[in-house]
Amino acid sequence: MPMEFFIETDKKYGNGVLLNEYAGEISLISAGKPKKGNGTIYMKWAYPQVGKSPGERAIPMGVRLGNATEAIRILRFFLNQLGAQE
C-alpha cells in the first residue's frame, strides 16, 4: 500500500514536504497545497540538468531515502544532528 504524508511548512504559500513511497522506495518530496481548490496536494517537478542543458523529462524535486529500513536510519541520523532525543 503506497503511503503519502504531507506536512505544511509555509502556511502563507501552502508549501511543505511530502513523505512518499513509490515502488518500495521512500522519498521526501517538495510539495504544496493551494489555498483555493479541493485541497489536493501536488508534487513540485523539475527538469534535472544533464551536462549544460535540462534533461528530457521532469522528475519530482526530492531526496530518495531508500527502503523503509534505510529511510529510518537516515532520518534518525538527521534527528540526532538536530539534537533530538531517542
Secondary structure, DSSP 8 states (H G I E B T S, - for coil): ---EEEEEEETTTTEEEEEEEETTEEEEEEEE--SSSS---EE-EE--EETTEE-SS-EESEEEEESHHHHHHHHHHHHHHTT---
